[in-house]
Amino acid sequence: MHMALTRLSFLILALAMALACRETRSISSGEFEDLKKGRDFQVSDAEVERMLAVITARIERGEDISGSMSKLIQLAISKKGPDYPWRGLTLSGGLLQRITAKRDFYRGIYRGALDSYGFVPGCDGLLFTSLLVASGLDHNLFQAESLTQPGKWHRNATQDCLQTGQSVSTISRDMLLGLSLALWKKRDAGSVQRLLSYSASRSGRLGEAINAQEQAGRATMSPSLLTLLTEINFKISNEDSEFRGYFPETLAPLRGFESHLQVLRLLLKGSLYGGLIKTDFQVLEKLALSQPKNALFQAIYHGYLDGDGTTAATVLLNPQYFPEQSLPSTKQRCEPYIWQRDQDTSDWVPCPDKNETFPAADYFWVAALLANEWTTP
């Protein structure tokens, strides 16, 4: 077939050839501007498939993906749609009624397990309290935002985790990922913009840490988080940014709290972009198959796969983890929020030497997904 290539088509093919040669250069600033302006150019389905195939091969080789690559992935999704769209979740046989009945019972008593600020206790409080908000509950997250430096967030409402030695940083990207889910649920563009402005004014620094290593590892903006925040801002306020894009996950296997954060990103991507690219779904599938008792992993996996929420619901209805007549506690498992721990660890078994009651943030979050109360594309 003989047809003239558009400027965008030429750039895509040039990029594909460069990647095929394992060249690691980014698109130049001039080319990048052309790409941003070229969204309305005509690109054939074959060109899109060829572009994604080259980028997918790079992801599978474990090579870095630049901001320009993430922009191209987003352009491809807008052209052909995601490989795995979000389908939502369905339950049959009265399962949803049982899930919501237990949720309503927990709602009546869970605040007794929160701290005096109404946060999930501890220096990860912003993350888990944000998940309560994303689940549809009402909590004042802004107690963790600085009054004197708008857009600067802290790990919890006391804002003293670093000073008191309870943490090595005032904030972390983990906390802000949870906050991103809550702000997207609430459609709060103002808070997103304050966070972006604060980070930009400090060259990406989000807070303070005990040393440079912890600063970079915990309290500095990442490309992945930046693409999500700028996409949230665009979806709410229509304010464009050169940092928008679809940033793919690494294929390297993660465990524990890192795999939990990865799954949260995959859920948020589905809501923002309509679904996932193939390699991201493969990451999610591996995690779900390796952790069959992790109801969060199962809910999100089946939300993209087939819409069947039965596996996740079965875990929520298991009194071994979520009792019928009381909040979960150390009588059931050692971990307050069970989805961030691997199921083959001691975190999933009772702690007879402790006496703690948990606010069931893990239950509320998955129950909201099963009831399709989470923000959909």
C-alpha positions in Angstrom: 0.0 0.0 0.0 1.4 3.4 -1.1 0.4 6.3 1.1 2.0 9.4 2.3 3.1 9.3 6.0 1.9 12.1 8.2 4.4 13.9 10.4 3.2 11.9 13.4 3.4 8.6 11.5 7.0 9.5 10.5 7.9 10.2 14.1 6.4 6.9 15.3 8.2 4.9 12.7 11.5 6.7 13.3 11.1 6.0 17.0 10.3 2.4 16.3 13.5 2.0 14.3 15.5 3.6 17.0 14.1 1.4 19.6 14.6 -1.7 17.5 18.3 -0.9 17.5 18.1 -0.6 21.3 18.9 3.1 21.0 18.0 4.8 24.3 17.7 8.4 23.2 14.5 10.3 24.0 12.5 12.2 21.4 13.9 15.7 21.0 12.0 18.6 22.4 10.9 19.7 18.9 9.7 16.2 18.1 7.9 16.0 21.4 6.0 19.3 20.7 5.0 17.9 17.3 3.7 14.7 19.0 1.6 16.7 21.4 0.2 18.8 18.6 -0.3 15.7 16.4 -3.1 14.1 18.3 -5.6 14.8 15.5 -3.3 13.5 12.8 -4.4 10.3 11.0 -2.4 7.3 12.1 -3.4 3.8 10.7 -4.2 0.9 13.0 -1.2 -0.9 11.6 1.1 1.9 12.6 -0.3 2.0 16.1 0.2 -1.8 16.4 3.7 -1.5 15.2 4.5 1.2 17.6 3.1 -0.7 20.6 4.9 -3.9 19.5 8.2 -2.1 19.6 7.5 -0.4 23.0 6.2 -3.7 24.4 9.4 -5.5 23.4 11.4 -2.8 25.2 9.3 -3.3 28.4 9.8 -7.0 28.2 13.6 -6.6 27.9 13.4 -4.5 31.1 14.6 -1.3 29.5 13.7 2.1 30.8 10.7 3.9 29.4 11.1 7.6 28.9 8.5 10.3 29.2 8.2 10.4 25.5 7.5 6.7 25.4 4.7 7.1 27.9 3.2 9.8 25.8 3.2 7.5 22.7 1.6 4.7 24.7 -1.2 7.1 25.7 -1.6 8.2 22.1 -1.9 4.6 21.0 -4.5 3.9 23.7 -6.5 6.9 22.6 -6.4 5.5 19.0 -7.1 1.8 19.5 -8.3 1.5 23.1 -6.7 -0.4 25.9 -5.8 -4.1 25.5 -7.7 -4.8 28.7 -10.6 -2.4 29.4 -12.1 -2.2 32.9 -15.2 -4.3 32.9 -16.5 -3.7 36.5 -17.5 -6.5 38.8 -20.6 -8.5 39.3 -21.7 -10.8 42.1 -24.5 -13.4 42.2 -26.4 -15.5 44.7 -26.8 -12.8 47.3 -23.1 -12.2 47.7 -23.3 -8.5 47.2 -26.0 -8.2 49.9 -23.9 -10.1 52.4 -20.9 -7.9 51.5 -22.8 -4.7 52.0 -24.5 -5.9 55.2 -21.1 -6.5 56.8 -19.8 -3.2 55.4 -22.7 -1.4 57.0 -22.1 -3.1 60.3 -18.4 -2.1 60.2 -19.4 1.5 59.3 -21.2 1.8 62.6 -18.2 0.9 64.7 -14.9 1.4 62.8 -14.3 5.0 64.0 -13.5 3.6 67.4 -10.3 2.1 65.9 -9.1 5.4 64.4 -6.8 8.0 66.1 -8.0 11.3 67.6 -7.8 13.0 64.2 -10.0 10.4 62.6 -7.0 8.8 60.7 -5.9 5.2 60.5 -3.3 5.1 63.3 0.4 5.2 62.5 2.8 6.9 60.1 1.2 5.3 57.1 -2.1 6.9 58.1 -2.4 9.1 55.0 -2.3 6.1 52.7 -4.9 4.0 54.5 -7.2 6.9 55.4 -7.1 8.0 51.8 -8.3 4.5 50.9 -11.2 5.0 53.3 -12.1 8.2 51.4 -11.7 6.4 48.0 -14.1 3.8 49.4 -16.7 6.5 49.9 -16.2 7.3 53.6 -15.9 10.8 54.9 -12.6 11.8 56.5 -10.7 15.1 56.6 -7.5 14.3 54.8 -6.4 17.9 54.8 -5.2 17.6 58.4 -2.1 16.0 56.9 -1.5 19.0 54.5 0.7 21.8 55.7 -1.1 25.0 56.6 1.9 27.2 55.7 3.1 25.3 52.6 0.1 24.3 50.5 0.7 21.1 48.6 3.1 19.7 51.2 1.6 16.6 52.7 2.6 14.6 55.7 2.4 10.9 56.6 -0.5 11.6 59.0 -2.3 14.4 60.7 0.2 14.8 63.5 2.8 15.9 60.9 5.7 14.8 63.1 6.7 11.4 62.0 10.2 12.4 61.0 10.8 14.6 64.0 9.7 12.0 66.4 11.8 9.2 64.7 8.8 7.2 63.7 9.8 7.4 60.0 12.8 8.4 57.9 10.8 10.8 55.9 7.9 13.4 56.3 6.1 11.9 53.3 6.5 9.1 50.7 5.2 8.4 47.3 3.2 5.5 48.8 1.2 8.0 50.8 0.6 10.2 47.8 -0.5 7.3 45.6 -3.3 6.6 48.2 -4.0 10.3 48.3 -4.3 10.3 44.4 -7.0 7.7 44.6 -8.9 9.8 47.1 -8.5 13.0 45.2 -9.6 11.4 42.0 -12.6 9.9 43.7 -13.6 13.3 45.1 -12.7 15.1 41.8 -10.5 17.5 43.8 -8.5 19.3 41.1 -7.4 22.1 43.5 -5.6 19.7 45.8 -3.9 17.9 42.9 -2.7 21.3 41.5 -1.3 22.3 44.9 0.6 19.1 45.2 2.0 19.4 41.6 2.9 23.1 42.2 4.7 22.3 45.5 6.7 19.5 43.9 7.6 21.6 40.8 8.8 24.5 43.0 11.1 22.2 44.8 12.5 20.3 41.8 10.4 17.3 42.5 11.0 17.0 46.3 7.8 16.2 48.1 9.1 16.6 51.7 12.1 16.0 53.9 14.1 12.8 54.8 17.0 11.9 57.0 19.5 11.6 54.1 19.8 11.9 50.3 19.2 8.3 49.7 15.9 8.3 51.6 15.0 11.6 50.0 15.4 10.1 46.5 13.8 6.8 47.4 10.8 8.0 49.2 10.2 11.7 49.1 10.9 12.7 45.5 8.4 12.7 42.7 8.6 9.7 40.3 7.7 9.7 36.6 5.0 7.2 37.2 3.3 9.2 40.0 3.7 12.4 38.0 1.9 11.0 35.0 -1.0 9.8 37.2 -1.3 13.2 38.9 -1.2 15.2 35.7 -3.7 12.9 34.1 -6.1 13.3 37.1 -5.7 17.1 36.8 -6.4 16.9 33.1 -9.5 14.7 33.5 -11.0 17.1 36.1 -9.8 20.6 34.9 -8.8 20.0 31.2 -5.4 21.5 32.1 -2.9 19.8 29.8 0.7 19.0 30.7 3.8 17.8 28.9 4.1 15.2 31.7 0.8 13.4 30.8 1.3 9.9 29.6 0.8 6.2 30.3 3.8 4.9 32.3 4.0 1.1 32.2 4.9 -1.1 35.2 8.2 -3.0 35.4 7.8 -6.7 34.7 10.2 -7.6 37.6 8.2 -9.5 40.3 7.4 -7.5 43.4 6.2 -8.8 46.8 4.6 -7.4 49.9 3.8 -3.7 50.2 5.5 -3.0 46.8 3.1 -5.4 45.0 0.2 -3.7 46.7 1.3 -0.3 45.5 1.7 -1.7 42.0 -1.9 -3.0 42.0 -3.2 0.3 43.2 -1.5 2.0 40.3 -3.0 -0.5 37.9 -6.5 0.2 39.3 -6.0 4.0 39.0 -4.7 3.6 35.4 -7.8 1.7 34.4 -10.0 4.5 35.8 -7.9 7.2 34.1 -7.2 5.6 30.7 -10.0 3.1 30.4 -7.9 0.0 30.9 -4.4 -1.5 30.7 -1.9 -2.3 28.1 -0.9 -6.0 27.7 2.3 -6.0 29.8 0.6 -4.2 32.7 -2.2 -6.8 32.7 0.4 -9.5 32.7 1.9 -8.0 35.8 -1.5 -8.0 37.5 -2.2 -11.5 36.4 1.0 -12.9 37.9 0.3 -11.1 41.2 -3.3 -12.3 41.4 -2.4 -15.9 40.6 0.3 -15.9 43.2 -1.9 -14.5 45.9 -5.4 -16.2 45.5 -6.4 -15.1 49.0 -5.7 -11.4 48.4 -9.1 -10.1 47.7 -7.9 -6.7 46.4 -5.7 -8.4 43.8 -8.5 -10.7 42.9 -11.1 -7.9 42.5 -8.8 -5.7 40.3 -7.6 -8.7 38.3 -11.2 -9.9 37.6 -12.3 -6.3 37.0 -10.1 -6.4 33.9 -10.5 -10.1 33.0 -14.1 -11.2 33.2 -16.0 -9.1 35.8 -16.5 -12.0 38.2 -16.1 -10.8 41.8 -16.8 -14.1 43.4 -13.2 -14.9 44.5 -12.7 -11.5 46.2 -16.1 -11.7 47.9 -15.4 -15.1 49.3 -12.3 -13.7 51.1 -14.3 -10.8 52.5 -16.9 -13.1 53.9 -14.4 -15.4 55.6 -14.6 -14.7 59.4 -11.0 -15.9 59.7 -10.0 -12.4 58.4 -13.2 -10.4 58.8 -15.4 -11.4 61.7 -19.2 -11.1 61.6 -19.8 -9.4 65.0 -16.7 -7.3 65.5 -14.0 -5.4 63.7 -11.0 -7.4 62.6 -8.3 -7.6 65.2 -5.1 -9.4 66.2 -7.4 -12.3 67.1 -7.8 -12.9 63.3 -4.4 -11.6 61.9 -1.4 -9.6 62.8 -1.6 -7.1 59.9 -4.1 -4.2 60.2 -4.3 -3.9 56.4 -3.9 -7.4 55.1 -3.7 -6.7 51.3 -0.2 -5.2 51.6 1.3 -8.5 52.9 2.0 -11.7 51.1 -0.5 -14.4 52.1 2.2 -16.9 53.0 3.6 -14.8 55.8 2.9 -14.5 59.6 1.0 -11.3 58.9 -2.1 -13.4 57.9 -2.3 -15.4 61.2 -3.4 -14.3 64.7 -1.1 -12.5 67.1 -2.0 -13.9 70.5 0.6 -11.6 72.2 -1.1 -8.4 71.0 -4.5 -6.9 71.5 -5.3 -4.4 68.7 -8.5 -3.7 66.8 -8.3 -2.6 63.2 -10.6 -0.1 61.4 -11.2 -2.5 58.4 -9.8 -0.2 55.8 -8.9 -3.3 53.8 -12.6 -4.5 53.9 -14.1 -1.2 53.0 -11.8 -0.8 50.0 -12.5 -4.1 48.4 -16.2 -3.9 49.2 -16.4 -0.5 47.3 -14.8 -2.2 44.3 -17.3 -5.1 44.4 -20.2 -2.7 44.7 -18.8 -0.8 41.7 -18.6 2.4 43.8 -15.1 3.1 42.8 -14.6 5.7 40.0 -15.1 4.0 36.6 -13.7 5.2 33.2 
